[in-house]
């Protein structure tokens, strides 16, 4: 596929990193020559220095023959303009990064009237991730396949869990539902379990099943807890705004801490169902006075990764049901420790993975069978969704007779 990426910030770089070795013809565009040269040298792709919304620059990148045009600069208007121009010039599919909440209500209009094929909003998707997890509190992460027909759920085996001491064969013995344990992380080691595998406390387990079967499994294993209703959010940025709008119904109580008074005024007007606190959400006395220990979930969303990690550790210590921390630098995540229950939120990785899935889905039309890819456990474990086509050598052969490499599981 011919892919053009405009904007070589964190998201742009991650997208190129994810797909550079898959045989695509990639052109990277950025106004910063150092960014372009670094990408060219690191990933062996082509590069153009300049404004991605300029016709001349797009012409140099051969946008006319682009299968996929992705604009992820830091400016919404540049991304929209670049995609409009690319679409009119001949690009087949365009993706624009748009972060401004004011544009959220105009997504369908921008897609139909302006020719944008897809609009991505990192902060909104991060908020959706948080919302999804708090509605299913015992899951660390939830990924979906086949339009929601199959879920992949990450859980941590707690010390009081019914699973401890059971073998995988015993777990499946009395169940009428179909559920598959896709992988287990124990002591930093990834295990693809067989029937003899015995669960232990602190195992990180990846379960795959239909949503209804997962719900029944959670019920049978005593994993269902009281739903979360009270959230403490530290930091009043875009993710906080989107999260409050997603949790706008009366069953949720949300308190947002923000130090910027003007931003507090704006949030207070825009979010009538949320309580906005003008104060330092990293200050112990402030948190105590606002009833921090009464909350059921903490979402640390300040602009400082280290502060978010420290807040998450404090919230864990206070026994909160769910703890989230926005961490943009992947190299910091291991510092939380393997036993940490903090759910790391990375808008960059969420969006990069979405776009990577789109690229592989589009590539599927051109011969590749992979349609969806999820990376887990710091990219050491992959879940691939692919389509069996006429030319697949394993068609009509029983699965037990197909020779697979070790540690590959077919779901």
C-alpha positions in Angstrom: 0.0 0.0 0.0 1.0 3.6 -0.6 0.8 5.4 2.8 1.4 9.1 3.5 1.8 10.2 7.1 1.7 14.0 7.8 3.1 15.0 11.2 5.9 13.1 12.9 5.0 13.7 16.5 4.4 10.8 19.0 1.4 9.4 17.1 2.9 9.7 13.6 6.2 8.0 14.7 4.3 5.2 16.4 2.2 4.5 13.3 5.2 4.3 11.1 7.0 2.1 13.7 4.0 -0.3 13.8 3.8 -0.8 10.0 7.2 0.0 8.6 8.3 -3.6 8.2 5.1 -4.8 6.5 6.1 -4.0 2.9 4.2 -0.7 2.5 5.5 2.3 0.5 5.5 5.0 3.2 6.2 8.7 2.8 6.6 10.8 5.9 5.9 14.6 5.8 6.8 17.2 8.5 8.0 20.8 8.6 10.9 19.8 10.8 13.8 18.4 8.7 15.4 16.7 11.7 12.2 14.7 12.3 12.0 13.7 8.7 15.7 12.6 8.5 15.4 10.7 11.7 12.4 8.7 10.5 14.0 8.0 7.1 17.2 6.7 8.8 15.4 4.7 11.5 12.6 3.0 9.4 13.9 3.1 5.8 10.9 5.1 4.5 10.7 8.1 2.1 10.4 11.6 3.4 9.4 15.1 2.4 10.1 18.3 4.4 7.3 20.8 4.3 3.7 21.7 5.1 1.5 18.6 4.6 -1.5 20.9 3.7 0.4 22.3 0.7 -0.4 21.1 -2.8 3.2 21.2 -3.9 4.4 19.2 -0.9 1.6 16.6 -1.4 2.5 16.5 -5.1 6.1 15.6 -4.1 4.7 12.8 -1.9 2.7 11.5 -4.9 -0.6 11.9 -3.0 -2.5 11.2 -6.2 -1.6 7.5 -5.8 -2.0 7.2 -2.0 -4.1 4.4 -0.7 -4.1 5.9 2.7 -3.4 9.6 3.8 -3.0 10.2 7.5 -2.7 13.7 9.0 -1.7 13.7 12.7 0.0 17.1 13.2 -0.7 19.1 16.4 -3.1 21.4 14.6 -6.7 20.3 13.8 -7.2 22.7 11.0 -4.0 21.7 9.2 -5.1 18.0 9.5 -8.6 18.8 8.1 -7.2 20.9 5.3 -4.5 18.4 4.4 -7.1 15.6 4.2 -9.5 17.6 2.1 -6.8 18.5 -0.4 -5.5 14.9 -0.5 -9.0 13.5 -1.1 -9.6 15.9 -4.0 -6.2 15.1 -5.4 -6.8 11.4 -5.5 -6.0 9.8 -2.2 -8.3 6.8 -1.6 -8.8 7.0 2.2 -8.0 9.9 4.5 -7.7 10.0 8.3 -7.5 13.3 10.3 -6.5 13.8 13.9 -9.0 16.3 15.4 -8.9 17.0 19.1 -11.0 20.1 19.7 -14.2 19.3 21.6 -16.1 21.9 19.5 -15.6 19.7 16.4 -16.9 16.5 18.1 -20.5 17.3 17.2 -19.5 17.9 13.5 -17.8 14.6 12.8 -20.5 13.2 10.5 -20.7 16.5 8.6 -17.0 16.7 8.2 -16.9 13.1 6.9 -19.8 13.6 4.4 -19.2 17.2 3.3 -15.4 17.5 3.5 -14.4 14.1 2.2 -12.7 12.9 5.4 -12.9 9.1 5.6 -12.1 8.9 9.3 -11.7 11.3 12.2 -9.7 10.3 15.2 -9.6 12.0 18.6 -6.9 10.7 21.0 -8.4 12.2 24.1 -11.9 11.1 23.4 -10.7 7.6 22.7 -8.8 7.6 25.9 -11.9 8.7 27.8 -13.9 5.9 26.1 -11.3 3.4 27.3 -11.7 4.6 30.9 -15.5 4.5 30.6 -15.4 1.0 29.2 -13.3 -0.4 32.1 -15.3 1.3 34.9 -18.5 -0.3 33.5 -16.7 -3.7 33.9 -14.6 -3.1 37.0 -12.8 -6.4 37.3 -11.3 -6.1 33.8 -8.0 -4.3 33.4 -8.5 -3.9 29.6 -11.2 -4.9 27.1 -10.6 -5.3 23.4 -13.2 -6.3 20.9 -13.1 -8.4 17.7 -15.6 -9.0 14.9 -17.7 -5.9 15.7 -18.1 -6.7 19.4 -19.1 -10.3 19.0 -15.9 -11.5 20.8 -14.1 -9.8 23.7 -10.6 -10.1 24.9 -10.4 -9.2 28.6 -7.4 -8.8 30.9 -7.9 -9.6 34.6 -5.6 -10.0 37.5 -6.2 -13.1 39.8 -6.8 -11.7 43.2 -5.8 -13.6 46.4 -9.5 -14.4 47.3 -10.3 -15.6 43.7 -12.0 -19.0 43.2 -9.4 -19.6 40.4 -6.4 -20.0 42.7 -5.3 -23.6 42.8 -7.6 -24.7 39.9 -6.1 -26.1 36.7 -7.2 -24.8 33.4 -8.8 -28.2 32.7 -10.7 -28.1 36.0 -11.9 -24.6 35.3 -13.4 -25.7 32.0 -14.8 -29.0 33.3 -18.1 -27.8 34.8 -18.7 -24.8 32.6 -21.3 -24.9 29.8 -20.0 -21.7 28.3 -17.2 -21.4 25.8 -14.3 -19.4 27.2 -10.6 -19.5 26.2 -7.6 -18.5 28.3 -5.4 -16.9 25.6 -2.4 -16.1 27.7 -1.0 -15.6 31.3 1.7 -13.2 32.5 3.5 -14.5 35.6 6.7 -13.1 37.0 7.3 -11.2 33.7 7.0 -14.4 31.7 4.3 -14.9 29.1 2.7 -18.3 29.2 0.3 -19.8 26.7 -1.3 -22.3 29.1 -2.3 -26.0 28.5 -4.9 -27.9 30.5 -2.4 -28.7 33.3 -1.7 -25.0 34.0 -2.7 -24.0 37.6 -3.7 -20.4 38.5 -1.9 -18.4 41.1 -2.5 -15.1 42.8 -1.3 -12.1 40.8 -1.5 -13.9 37.5 -2.5 -11.5 34.7 -4.9 -13.5 32.6 -6.3 -12.8 29.1 -9.7 -14.3 28.5 -11.5 -14.6 25.2 -15.2 -15.3 24.8 -18.5 -13.8 23.7 -19.6 -10.9 26.0 -22.5 -12.8 27.6 -20.2 -15.8 28.3 -17.6 -13.6 29.9 -20.3 -12.1 32.1 -21.4 -15.5 33.2 -17.8 -16.6 33.8 -17.2 -13.5 36.0 -20.4 -14.4 38.0 -19.5 -18.0 38.5 -15.9 -17.2 39.6 -17.1 -14.6 42.1 -15.4 -11.8 40.1 -18.3 -9.5 39.8 -18.0 -6.5 42.2 -20.2 -3.5 42.9 -20.2 -1.2 39.9 -18.2 2.0 40.2 -20.2 5.3 40.6 -17.8 7.8 42.2 -14.7 9.0 40.2 -12.0 11.4 41.3 -10.3 13.0 38.3 -7.0 14.8 38.7 -6.4 17.3 35.9 -9.0 19.2 33.9 -7.8 18.6 30.3 -9.6 17.3 27.3 -9.7 13.6 28.5 -11.4 14.8 31.7 -13.9 16.8 29.7 -14.8 13.9 27.5 -14.9 11.4 30.4 -17.4 13.7 32.2 -19.6 13.9 29.1 -19.5 10.1 28.7 -20.5 9.7 32.4 -23.1 12.4 32.3 -26.0 10.3 33.5 -27.0 10.6 37.2 -25.6 7.2 38.3 -22.1 8.7 38.2 -20.5 11.2 40.6 -17.4 12.9 39.1 -15.1 15.4 40.9 -12.5 17.1 38.8 -9.4 18.9 40.3 -7.8 21.6 38.3 -5.4 24.4 39.3 -6.1 26.8 36.4 -9.0 29.0 37.5 -10.1 30.0 34.0 -10.2 26.4 33.0 -12.3 25.6 36.1 -14.8 28.3 35.1 -15.1 26.8 31.6 -15.5 23.2 32.9 -18.0 24.3 35.5 -20.1 25.8 32.8 -19.7 23.0 30.3 -20.1 20.1 32.7 -23.2 20.7 34.9 -23.2 17.1 36.2 -19.6 17.2 37.4 -18.1 18.9 40.5 -15.1 21.1 39.6 -12.6 21.8 42.4 -10.2 24.7 41.9 -7.1 23.3 43.7 -4.0 21.2 43.5 -5.1 17.6 43.0 -1.6 16.4 43.9 -1.7 18.0 47.4 -2.5 15.5 50.1 -4.5 18.0 52.3 -6.6 19.1 49.3 -7.4 15.5 48.4 -8.3 14.6 52.0 -10.5 17.7 52.5 -12.4 16.7 49.3 -13.1 13.2 50.4 -10.5 11.4 48.2 -10.8 8.2 50.3 -14.5 7.9 49.6 -14.1 7.7 45.8 -14.2 4.3 44.1 -11.9 5.2 41.2 -9.0 7.6 40.6 -8.1 8.9 37.1 -4.8 10.7 37.1 -4.7 12.9 34.0 -2.2 15.7 34.8 0.4 16.7 32.2 3.2 15.0 34.1 3.7 11.3 33.8 5.6 10.9 37.0 2.9 12.8 39.0 0.2 10.6 37.5 2.1 7.5 38.5 2.6 8.7 42.1 -1.1 9.6 42.4 -2.0 6.1 41.1 0.2 4.4 43.7 -1.4 6.5 46.4 -4.9 5.6 45.2 -4.0 1.9 45.2 -2.7 2.3 48.7 -6.1 3.7 49.7 -7.8 0.7 48.2 -9.7 2.2 45.3 -11.4 -0.3 43.0 -10.0 1.2 39.8 -6.9 3.4 39.2 -5.9 5.0 36.0 -2.8 7.0 35.1 -2.1 8.8 31.8 1.5 7.9 30.9 2.8 9.0 27.6 6.4 7.6 27.9 6.3 3.9 27.6 9.7 3.5 29.3 8.2 4.7 32.6 5.4 2.0 32.7 7.6 -0.8 34.1 8.4 1.4 37.1 4.9 0.8 38.4 5.8 -2.8 39.0 4.3 -6.1 37.9 1.9 -6.2 40.9 0.5 -2.7 40.1 -3.2 -2.7 39.3 -2.9 0.8 37.7 -4.4 0.9 34.2 -2.1 3.0 32.0 -3.8 5.3 29.6 -1.8 6.4 26.5 -3.8 8.4 24.0 -0.9 8.1 21.6 -0.9 4.3 21.7 -4.7 4.0 21.6 -4.9 6.0 18.4 -1.8 4.5 16.8 -3.2 1.0 17.3 -6.5 2.1 15.8 -4.8 3.4 12.7 -2.6 0.4 12.5 -5.7 -1.8 12.5 -7.2 0.4 9.7 -3.9 0.0 7.7 -4.0 -3.8 8.1 -7.7 -3.9 7.3 -7.1 -1.9 4.1 -4.1 -4.0 3.3 -6.4 -7.0 3.6 -8.2 -5.9 0.5 -4.9 -6.0 -1.3 -3.9 -9.5 -0.3 -3.0 -9.5 3.4 -5.4 -11.5 5.5 -4.9 -9.7 8.8 -7.7 -7.3 9.6 -7.2 -6.4 13.2 -4.2 -6.3 15.5 -4.0 -5.7 19.2 -0.6 -5.5 21.0 -0.5 -6.6 24.7 2.1 -6.9 27.5 4.4 -4.1 26.2 4.0 -5.3 22.6 5.3 -8.8 23.5 2.0 -10.5 22.8 -0.2 -10.0 19.7 -3.8 -10.8 19.0 -4.4 -11.0 15.3 -7.8 -11.3 13.5 -7.5 -12.6 10.0 -9.8 -13.9 7.3 -9.4 -17.3 5.8 -9.4 -17.0 2.0 -9.5 -19.4 -0.9 -5.7 -19.6 -1.1 -5.1 -20.5 2.6 -3.2 -23.8 2.7 -4.9 -24.9 5.9 -8.5 -24.8 4.5 -10.6 -28.0 5.2 -7.8 -29.5 7.4 -8.6 -30.2 11.1 -6.9 -27.7 13.3 -5.1 -30.5 15.2 -3.3 -31.4 12.0 -2.1 -27.9 11.1 1.5 -27.4 12.2 1.8 -24.2 14.2 4.8 -22.7 15.9 5.0 -23.0 19.7 2.9 -20.5 21.7 0.3 -19.8 19.0 -3.3 -20.2 19.9 -6.2 -20.2 17.4 -9.4 -18.7 18.8 
